Amino acid sequence: MATSKVVYNGGLRTTSTHLQSGKEIITDAPVDNQGKG
């Protein structure tokens, strides 16, 4: 059974959503990999 859903938003950013609570975590690639840090 899945507990989270991860979506690639483009621009080296992902959003992970915890399915039970709906809480989100947004992550970016590090600056040295051309991300936003």
mmCIF entry with sequence, helices, sheets and N, C-alpha, C, O atoms, coordinates in Angstrom:
data_MODEL
# 
_entry.id   MODEL 
# 
_entity.id                         1 
_entity.type                       polymer 
_entity.pdbx_number_of_molecules   1 
# 
_entity_poly.entity_id                      1 
_entity_poly.type                           'polypeptide(L)' 
_entity_poly.nstd_linkage                   no 
_entity_poly.nstd_monomer                   no 
_entity_poly.pdbx_seq_one_letter_code       MATSKVVYNGGLRTTSTHLQSGKEIITDAPVDNQGKG 
_entity_poly.pdbx_seq_one_letter_code_can   MATSKVVYNGGLRTTSTHLQSGKEIITDAPVDNQGKG 
_entity_poly.pdbx_strand_id                 A 
# 
loop_
_entity_poly_seq.entity_id 
_entity_poly_seq.num 
_entity_poly_seq.mon_id 
_entity_poly_seq.hetero 
1 1  MET n 
1 2  ALA n 
1 3  THR n 
1 4  SER n 
1 5  LYS n 
1 6  VAL n 
1 7  VAL n 
1 8  TYR n 
1 9  ASN n 
1 10 GLY n 
1 11 GLY n 
1 12 LEU n 
1 13 ARG n 
1 14 THR n 
1 15 THR n 
1 16 SER n 
1 17 THR n 
1 18 HIS n 
1 19 LEU n 
1 20 GLN n 
1 21 SER n 
1 22 GLY n 
1 23 LYS n 
1 24 GLU n 
1 25 ILE n 
1 26 ILE n 
1 27 THR n 
1 28 ASP n 
1 29 ALA n 
1 30 PRO n 
1 31 VAL n 
1 32 ASP n 
1 33 ASN n 
1 34 GLN n 
1 35 GLY n 
1 36 LYS n 
1 37 GLY n 
# 
_struct_asym.id          A 
_struct_asym.entity_id   1 
# 
_struct_conf.conf_type_id            HELX_P 
_struct_conf.id                      HELX_P1 
_struct_conf.pdbx_PDB_helix_id       AA1 
_struct_conf.beg_label_comp_id       VAL 
_struct_conf.beg_label_asym_id       A 
_struct_conf.beg_label_seq_id        31 
_struct_conf.pdbx_beg_PDB_ins_code   ? 
_struct_conf.end_label_comp_id       ASN 
_struct_conf.end_label_asym_id       A 
_struct_conf.end_label_seq_id        33 
_struct_conf.pdbx_end_PDB_ins_code   ? 
_struct_conf.beg_auth_comp_id        VAL 
_struct_conf.beg_auth_asym_id        A 
_struct_conf.beg_auth_seq_id         31 
_struct_conf.end_auth_comp_id        ASN 
_struct_conf.end_auth_asym_id        A 
_struct_conf.end_auth_seq_id         33 
_struct_conf.pdbx_PDB_helix_class    5 
_struct_conf.details                 ? 
_struct_conf.pdbx_PDB_helix_length   3 
# 
_struct_conf_type.id          HELX_P 
_struct_conf_type.criteria    ? 
_struct_conf_type.reference   ? 
# 
_struct_sheet.id               AA1 
_struct_sheet.type             ? 
_struct_sheet.number_strands   3 
_struct_sheet.details          ? 
# 
loop_
_struct_sheet_order.sheet_id 
_struct_sheet_order.range_id_1 
_struct_sheet_order.range_id_2 
_struct_sheet_order.offset 
_struct_sheet_order.sense 
AA1 1 2 ? anti-parallel 
AA1 2 3 ? anti-parallel 
# 
loop_
_struct_sheet_range.sheet_id 
_struct_sheet_range.id 
_struct_sheet_range.beg_label_comp_id 
_struct_sheet_range.beg_label_asym_id 
_struct_sheet_range.beg_label_seq_id 
_struct_sheet_range.pdbx_beg_PDB_ins_code 
_struct_sheet_range.end_label_comp_id 
_struct_sheet_range.end_label_asym_id 
_struct_sheet_range.end_label_seq_id 
_struct_sheet_range.pdbx_end_PDB_ins_code 
_struct_sheet_range.beg_auth_comp_id 
_struct_sheet_range.beg_auth_asym_id 
_struct_sheet_range.beg_auth_seq_id 
_struct_sheet_range.end_auth_comp_id 
_struct_sheet_range.end_auth_asym_id 
_struct_sheet_range.end_auth_seq_id 
AA1 1 SER A 4  ? GLY A 10 ? SER A 4  GLY A 10 
AA1 2 ARG A 13 ? HIS A 18 ? ARG A 13 HIS A 18 
AA1 3 GLU A 24 ? ASP A 28 ? GLU A 24 ASP A 28 
# 
loop_
_atom_site.group_PDB 
_atom_site.id 
_atom_site.type_symbol 
_atom_site.label_atom_id 
_atom_site.label_alt_id 
_atom_site.label_comp_id 
_atom_site.label_asym_id 
_atom_site.label_entity_id 
_atom_site.label_seq_id 
_atom_site.pdbx_PDB_ins_code 
_atom_site.Cartn_x 
_atom_site.Cartn_y 
_atom_site.Cartn_z 
_atom_site.occupancy 
_atom_site.B_iso_or_equiv 
_atom_site.pdbx_formal_charge 
_atom_site.auth_seq_id 
_atom_site.auth_comp_id 
_atom_site.auth_asym_id 
_atom_site.auth_atom_id 
_atom_site.pdbx_PDB_model_num 
ATOM 1   N N  . MET A 1 1  ? 0.839  -1.179 0.000   1.00 0.00 ? 1  MET A N  1 
ATOM 2   C CA . MET A 1 1  ? 0.000  0.000  0.000   1.00 0.00 ? 1  MET A CA 1 
ATOM 3   C C  . MET A 1 1  ? 0.886  1.244  0.000   1.00 0.00 ? 1  MET A C  1 
ATOM 4   O O  . MET A 1 1  ? 1.814  1.353  0.801   1.00 0.00 ? 1  MET A O  1 
ATOM 5   N N  . ALA A 1 2  ? 0.598  2.163  -0.886  1.00 0.00 ? 2  ALA A N  1 
ATOM 6   C CA . ALA A 1 2  ? 1.382  3.395  -0.996  1.00 0.00 ? 2  ALA A CA 1 
ATOM 7   C C  . ALA A 1 2  ? 1.100  4.317  0.185   1.00 0.00 ? 2  ALA A C  1 
ATOM 8   O O  . ALA A 1 2  ? -0.026 4.390  0.676   1.00 0.00 ? 2  ALA A O  1 
ATOM 9   N N  . THR A 1 3  ? 2.141  5.020  0.634   1.00 0.00 ? 3  THR A N  1 
ATOM 10  C CA . THR A 1 3  ? 1.978  5.982  1.723   1.00 0.00 ? 3  THR A CA 1 
ATOM 11  C C  . THR A 1 3  ? 2.211  7.411  1.263   1.00 0.00 ? 3  THR A C  1 
ATOM 12  O O  . THR A 1 3  ? 1.848  8.362  1.955   1.00 0.00 ? 3  THR A O  1 
ATOM 13  N N  . SER A 1 4  ? 2.831  7.559  0.069   1.00 0.00 ? 4  SER A N  1 
ATOM 14  C CA . SER A 1 4  ? 3.090  8.903  -0.437  1.00 0.00 ? 4  SER A CA 1 
ATOM 15  C C  . SER A 1 4  ? 3.064  8.899  -1.957  1.00 0.00 ? 4  SER A C  1 
ATOM 16  O O  . SER A 1 4  ? 3.140  7.857  -2.607  1.00 0.00 ? 4  SER A O  1 
ATOM 17  N N  . LYS A 1 5  ? 2.952  10.106 -2.497  1.00 0.00 ? 5  LYS A N  1 
ATOM 18  C CA . LYS A 1 5  ? 2.971  10.308 -3.942  1.00 0.00 ? 5  LYS A CA 1 
ATOM 19  C C  . LYS A 1 5  ? 4.006  11.383 -4.225  1.00 0.00 ? 5  LYS A C  1 
ATOM 20  O O  . LYS A 1 5  ? 3.985  12.443 -3.601  1.00 0.00 ? 5  LYS A O  1 
ATOM 21  N N  . VAL A 1 6  ? 4.917  11.118 -5.165  1.00 0.00 ? 6  VAL A N  1 
ATOM 22  C CA . VAL A 1 6  ? 5.959  12.075 -5.519  1.00 0.00 ? 6  VAL A CA 1 
ATOM 23  C C  . VAL A 1 6  ? 5.748  12.494 -6.963  1.00 0.00 ? 6  VAL A C  1 
ATOM 24  O O  . VAL A 1 6  ? 5.585  11.656 -7.851  1.00 0.00 ? 6  VAL A O  1 
ATOM 25  N N  . VAL A 1 7  ? 5.754  13.816 -7.188  1.00 0.00 ? 7  VAL A N  1 
ATOM 26  C CA . VAL A 1 7  ? 5.547  14.373 -8.519  1.00 0.00 ? 7  VAL A CA 1 
ATOM 27  C C  . VAL A 1 7  ? 6.735  15.252 -8.869  1.00 0.00 ? 7  VAL A C  1 
ATOM 28  O O  . VAL A 1 7  ? 7.153  16.093 -8.073  1.00 0.00 ? 7  VAL A O  1 
ATOM 29  N N  . TYR A 1 8  ? 7.282  15.051 -10.078 1.00 0.00 ? 8  TYR A N  1 
ATOM 30  C CA . TYR A 1 8  ? 8.342  15.929 -10.576 1.00 0.00 ? 8  TYR A CA 1 
ATOM 31  C C  . TYR A 1 8  ? 7.672  17.157 -11.177 1.00 0.00 ? 8  TYR A C  1 
ATOM 32  O O  . TYR A 1 8  ? 6.873  17.037 -12.107 1.00 0.00 ? 8  TYR A O  1 
ATOM 33  N N  . ASN A 1 9  ? 7.994  18.342 -10.650 1.00 0.00 ? 9  ASN A N  1 
ATOM 34  C CA . ASN A 1 9  ? 7.353  19.585 -11.069 1.00 0.00 ? 9  ASN A CA 1 
ATOM 35  C C  . ASN A 1 9  ? 8.088  20.283 -12.201 1.00 0.00 ? 9  ASN A C  1 
ATOM 36  O O  . ASN A 1 9  ? 7.600  21.281 -12.730 1.00 0.00 ? 9  ASN A O  1 
ATOM 37  N N  . GLY A 1 10 ? 9.257  19.774 -12.580 1.00 0.00 ? 10 GLY A N  1 
ATOM 38  C CA . GLY A 1 10 ? 10.095 20.457 -13.560 1.00 0.00 ? 10 GLY A CA 1 
ATOM 39  C C  . GLY A 1 10 ? 11.059 21.383 -12.836 1.00 0.00 ? 10 GLY A C  1 
ATOM 40  O O  . GLY A 1 10 ? 10.883 21.672 -11.652 1.00 0.00 ? 10 GLY A O  1 
ATOM 41  N N  . GLY A 1 11 ? 12.063 21.840 -13.540 1.00 0.00 ? 11 GLY A N  1 
ATOM 42  C CA . GLY A 1 11 ? 13.029 22.746 -12.925 1.00 0.00 ? 11 GLY A CA 1 
ATOM 43  C C  . GLY A 1 11 ? 13.769 22.143 -11.750 1.00 0.00 ? 11 GLY A C  1 
ATOM 44  O O  . GLY A 1 11 ? 14.168 22.862 -10.834 1.00 0.00 ? 11 GLY A O  1 
ATOM 45  N N  . LEU A 1 12 ? 13.959 20.821 -11.762 1.00 0.00 ? 12 LEU A N  1 
ATOM 46  C CA . LEU A 1 12 ? 14.670 20.093 -10.705 1.00 0.00 ? 12 LEU A CA 1 
ATOM 47  C C  . LEU A 1 12 ? 13.978 20.192 -9.346  1.00 0.00 ? 12 LEU A C  1 
ATOM 48  O O  . LEU A 1 12 ? 14.644 20.185 -8.311  1.00 0.00 ? 12 LEU A O  1 
ATOM 49  N N  . ARG A 1 13 ? 12.645 20.285 -9.343  1.00 0.00 ? 13 ARG A N  1 
ATOM 50  C CA . ARG A 1 13 ? 11.853 20.365 -8.110  1.00 0.00 ? 13 ARG A CA 1 
ATOM 51  C C  . ARG A 1 13 ? 10.863 19.201 -8.060  1.00 0.00 ? 13 ARG A C  1 
ATOM 52  O O  . ARG A 1 13 ? 10.262 18.844 -9.074  1.00 0.00 ? 13 ARG A O  1 
ATOM 53  N N  . THR A 1 14 ? 10.697 18.611 -6.869  1.00 0.00 ? 14 THR A N  1 
ATOM 54  C CA . THR A 1 14 ? 9.695  17.566 -6.668  1.00 0.00 ? 14 THR A CA 1 
ATOM 55  C C  . THR A 1 14 ? 8.797  17.934 -5.497  1.00 0.00 ? 14 THR A C  1 
ATOM 56  O O  . THR A 1 14 ? 9.198  18.675 -4.599  1.00 0.00 ? 14 THR A O  1 
ATOM 57  N N  . THR A 1 15 ? 7.578  17.410 -5.519  1.00 0.00 ? 15 THR A N  1 
ATOM 58  C CA . THR A 1 15 ? 6.649  17.555 -4.405  1.00 0.00 ? 15 THR A CA 1 
ATOM 59  C C  . THR A 1 15 ? 6.242  16.164 -3.951  1.00 0.00 ? 15 THR A C  1 
ATOM 60  O O  . THR A 1 15 ? 5.767  15.357 -4.751  1.00 0.00 ? 15 THR A O  1 
ATOM 61  N N  . SER A 1 16 ? 6.429  15.885 -2.674  1.00 0.00 ? 16 SER A N  1 
ATOM 62  C CA . SER A 1 16 ? 6.032  14.613 -2.083  1.00 0.00 ? 16 SER A CA 1 
ATOM 63  C C  . SER A 1 16 ? 4.835  14.873 -1.170  1.00 0.00 ? 16 SER A C  1 
ATOM 64  O O  . SER A 1 16 ? 4.883  15.745 -0.303  1.00 0.00 ? 16 SER A O  1 
ATOM 65  N N  . THR A 1 17 ? 3.762  14.108 -1.373  1.00 0.00 ? 17 THR A N  1 
ATOM 66  C CA . THR A 1 17 ? 2.549  14.270 -0.574  1.00 0.00 ? 17 THR A CA 1 
ATOM 67  C C  . THR A 1 17 ? 2.289  13.003 0.226   1.00 0.00 ? 17 THR A C  1 
ATOM 68  O O  . THR A 1 17 ? 2.217  11.911 -0.337  1.00 0.00 ? 17 THR A O  1 
ATOM 69  N N  . HIS A 1 18 ? 2.149  13.147 1.545   1.00 0.00 ? 18 HIS A N  1 
ATOM 70  C CA . HIS A 1 18 ? 1.773  12.033 2.412   1.00 0.00 ? 18 HIS A CA 1 
ATOM 71  C C  . HIS A 1 18 ? 0.274  11.833 2.231   1.00 0.00 ? 18 HIS A C  1 
ATOM 72  O O  . HIS A 1 18 ? -0.515 12.733 2.517   1.00 0.00 ? 18 HIS A O  1 
ATOM 73  N N  . LEU A 1 19 ? -0.119 10.650 1.753   1.00 0.00 ? 19 LEU A N  1 
ATOM 74  C CA . LEU A 1 19 ? -1.501 10.428 1.347   1.00 0.00 ? 19 LEU A CA 1 
ATOM 75  C C  . LEU A 1 19 ? -2.498 10.496 2.501   1.00 0.00 ? 19 LEU A C  1 
ATOM 76  O O  . LEU A 1 19 ? -3.609 10.993 2.316   1.00 0.00 ? 19 LEU A O  1 
ATOM 77  N N  . GLN A 1 20 ? -2.135 10.017 3.668   1.00 0.00 ? 20 GLN A N  1 
ATOM 78  C CA . GLN A 1 20 ? -3.076 9.991  4.786   1.00 0.00 ? 20 GLN A CA 1 
ATOM 79  C C  . GLN A 1 20 ? -3.342 11.388 5.351   1.00 0.00 ? 20 GLN A C  1 
ATOM 80  O O  . GLN A 1 20 ? -4.486 11.720 5.661   1.00 0.00 ? 20 GLN A O  1 
ATOM 81  N N  . SER A 1 21 ? -2.303 12.202 5.486   1.00 0.00 ? 21 SER A N  1 
ATOM 82  C CA . SER A 1 21 ? -2.466 13.521 6.107   1.00 0.00 ? 21 SER A CA 1 
ATOM 83  C C  . SER A 1 21 ? -2.604 14.653 5.102   1.00 0.00 ? 21 SER A C  1 
ATOM 84  O O  . SER A 1 21 ? -3.135 15.714 5.428   1.00 0.00 ? 21 SER A O  1 
ATOM 85  N N  . GLY A 1 22 ? -2.121 14.428 3.859   1.00 0.00 ? 22 GLY A N  1 
ATOM 86  C CA . GLY A 1 22 ? -2.152 15.485 2.854   1.00 0.00 ? 22 GLY A CA 1 
ATOM 87  C C  . GLY A 1 22 ? -1.008 16.479 2.975   1.00 0.00 ? 22 GLY A C  1 
ATOM 88  O O  . GLY A 1 22 ? -0.942 17.438 2.205   1.00 0.00 ? 22 GLY A O  1 
ATOM 89  N N  . LYS A 1 23 ? -0.109 16.269 3.925   1.00 0.00 ? 23 LYS A N  1 
ATOM 90  C CA . LYS A 1 23 ? 1.040  17.170 4.097   1.00 0.00 ? 23 LYS A CA 1 
ATOM 91  C C  . LYS A 1 23 ? 1.997  17.029 2.925   1.00 0.00 ? 23 LYS A C  1 
ATOM 92  O O  . LYS A 1 23 ? 2.186  15.935 2.393   1.00 0.00 ? 23 LYS A O  1 
ATOM 93  N N  . GLU A 1 24 ? 2.605  18.156 2.521   1.00 0.00 ? 24 GLU A N  1 
ATOM 94  C CA . GLU A 1 24 ? 3.512  18.167 1.381   1.00 0.00 ? 24 GLU A CA 1 
ATOM 95  C C  . GLU A 1 24 ? 4.917  18.581 1.780   1.00 0.00 ? 24 GLU A C  1 
ATOM 96  O O  . GLU A 1 24 ? 5.109  19.400 2.679   1.00 0.00 ? 24 GLU A O  1 
ATOM 97  N N  . ILE A 1 25 ? 5.897  18.002 1.097   1.00 0.00 ? 25 ILE A N  1 
ATOM 98  C CA . ILE A 1 25 ? 7.297  18.404 1.214   1.00 0.00 ? 25 ILE A CA 1 
ATOM 99  C C  . ILE A 1 25 ? 7.777  18.720 -0.192  1.00 0.00 ? 25 ILE A C  1 
ATOM 100 O O  . ILE A 1 25 ? 7.668  17.885 -1.091  1.00 0.00 ? 25 ILE A O  1 
ATOM 101 N N  . ILE A 1 26 ? 8.306  19.921 -0.386  1.00 0.00 ? 26 ILE A N  1 
ATOM 102 C CA . ILE A 1 26 ? 8.838  20.340 -1.680  1.00 0.00 ? 26 ILE A CA 1 
ATOM 103 C C  . ILE A 1 26 ? 10.356 20.345 -1.581  1.00 0.00 ? 26 ILE A C  1 
ATOM 104 O O  . ILE A 1 26 ? 10.921 20.921 -0.651  1.00 0.00 ? 26 ILE A O  1 
ATOM 105 N N  . THR A 1 27 ? 11.017 19.703 -2.542  1.00 0.00 ? 27 THR A N  1 
ATOM 106 C CA . THR A 1 27 ? 12.477 19.656 -2.541  1.00 0.00 ? 27 THR A CA 1 
ATOM 107 C C  . THR A 1 27 ? 13.021 20.161 -3.866  1.00 0.00 ? 27 THR A C  1 
ATOM 108 O O  . THR A 1 27 ? 12.395 20.002 -4.914  1.00 0.00 ? 27 THR A O  1 
ATOM 109 N N  . ASP A 1 28 ? 14.195 20.770 -3.801  1.00 0.00 ? 28 ASP A N  1 
ATOM 110 C CA . ASP A 1 28 ? 14.910 21.260 -4.975  1.00 0.00 ? 28 ASP A CA 1 
ATOM 111 C C  . ASP A 1 28 ? 16.290 20.629 -5.020  1.00 0.00 ? 28 ASP A C  1 
ATOM 112 O O  . ASP A 1 28 ? 16.844 20.240 -3.992  1.00 0.00 ? 28 ASP A O  1 
ATOM 113 N N  . ALA A 1 29 ? 16.836 20.533 -6.223  1.00 0.00 ? 29 ALA A N  1 
ATOM 114 C CA . ALA A 1 29 ? 18.215 20.072 -6.378  1.00 0.00 ? 29 ALA A CA 1 
ATOM 115 C C  . ALA A 1 29 ? 19.158 21.116 -5.774  1.00 0.00 ? 29 ALA A C  1 
ATOM 116 O O  . ALA A 1 29 ? 18.802 22.292 -5.690  1.00 0.00 ? 29 ALA A O  1 
ATOM 117 N N  . PRO A 1 30 ? 20.355 20.698 -5.355  1.00 0.00 ? 30 PRO A N  1 
ATOM 118 C CA . PRO A 1 30 ? 21.338 21.640 -4.830  1.00 0.00 ? 30 PRO A CA 1 
ATOM 119 C C  . PRO A 1 30 ? 21.757 22.665 -5.888  1.00 0.00 ? 30 PRO A C  1 
ATOM 120 O O  . PRO A 1 30 ? 21.673 22.407 -7.089  1.00 0.00 ? 30 PRO A O  1 
ATOM 121 N N  . VAL A 1 31 ? 22.202 23.809 -5.427  1.00 0.00 ? 31 VAL A N  1 
ATOM 122 C CA . VAL A 1 31 ? 22.636 24.886 -6.321  1.00 0.00 ? 31 VAL A CA 1 
ATOM 123 C C  . VAL A 1 31 ? 23.771 24.426 -7.231  1.00 0.00 ? 31 VAL A C  1 
ATOM 124 O O  . VAL A 1 31 ? 23.820 24.815 -8.398  1.00 0.00 ? 31 VAL A O  1 
ATOM 125 N N  . ASP A 1 32 ? 24.688 23.600 -6.714  1.00 0.00 ? 32 ASP A N  1 
ATOM 126 C CA . ASP A 1 32 ? 25.805 23.141 -7.541  1.00 0.00 ? 32 ASP A CA 1 
ATOM 127 C C  . ASP A 1 32 ? 25.374 22.157 -8.632  1.00 0.00 ? 32 ASP A C  1 
ATOM 128 O O  . ASP A 1 32 ? 26.182 21.780 -9.481  1.00 0.00 ? 32 ASP A O  1 
ATOM 129 N N  . ASN A 1 33 ? 24.114 21.743 -8.613  1.00 0.00 ? 33 ASN A N  1 
ATOM 130 C CA . ASN A 1 33 ? 23.536 20.918 -9.684  1.00 0.00 ? 33 ASN A CA 1 
ATOM 131 C C  . ASN A 1 33 ? 22.476 21.703 -10.453 1.00 0.00 ? 33 ASN A C  1 
ATOM 132 O O  . ASN A 1 33 ? 21.560 21.118 -11.030 1.00 0.00 ? 33 ASN A O  1 
ATOM 133 N N  . GLN A 1 34 ? 22.606 23.020 -10.459 1.00 0.00 ? 34 GLN A N  1 
ATOM 134 C CA . GLN A 1 34 ? 21.721 23.949 -11.159 1.00 0.00 ? 34 GLN A CA 1 
ATOM 135 C C  . GLN A 1 34 ? 20.298 23.977 -10.599 1.00 0.00 ? 34 GLN A C  1 
ATOM 136 O O  . GLN A 1 34 ? 19.362 24.356 -11.303 1.00 0.00 ? 34 GLN A O  1 
ATOM 137 N N  . GLY A 1 35 ? 20.134 23.579 -9.338  1.00 0.00 ? 35 GLY A N  1 
ATOM 138 C CA . GLY A 1 35 ? 18.843 23.673 -8.672  1.00 0.00 ? 35 GLY A CA 1 
ATOM 139 C C  . GLY A 1 35 ? 18.741 24.981 -7.903  1.00 0.00 ? 35 GLY A C  1 
ATOM 140 O O  . GLY A 1 35 ? 19.628 25.832 -7.978  1.00 0.00 ? 35 GLY A O  1 
ATOM 141 N N  . LYS A 1 36 ? 17.646 25.129 -7.164  1.00 0.00 ? 36 LYS A N  1 
ATOM 142 C CA . LYS A 1 36 ? 17.418 26.343 -6.378  1.00 0.00 ? 36 LYS A CA 1 
ATOM 143 C C  . LYS A 1 36 ? 17.942 26.219 -4.953  1.00 0.00 ? 36 LYS A C  1 
ATOM 144 O O  . LYS A 1 36 ? 17.983 27.196 -4.204  1.00 0.00 ? 36 LYS A O  1 
ATOM 145 N N  . GLY A 1 37 ? 18.346 24.994 -4.589  1.00 0.00 ? 37 GLY A N  1 
ATOM 146 C CA . GLY A 1 37 ? 18.943 24.794 -3.271  1.00 0.00 ? 37 GLY A CA 1 
ATOM 147 C C  . GLY A 1 37 ? 18.023 24.479 -2.212  1.00 0.00 ? 37 GLY A C  1 
ATOM 148 O O  . GLY A 1 37 ? 18.438 24.294 -1.068  1.00 0.00 ? 37 GLY A O  1 
# 
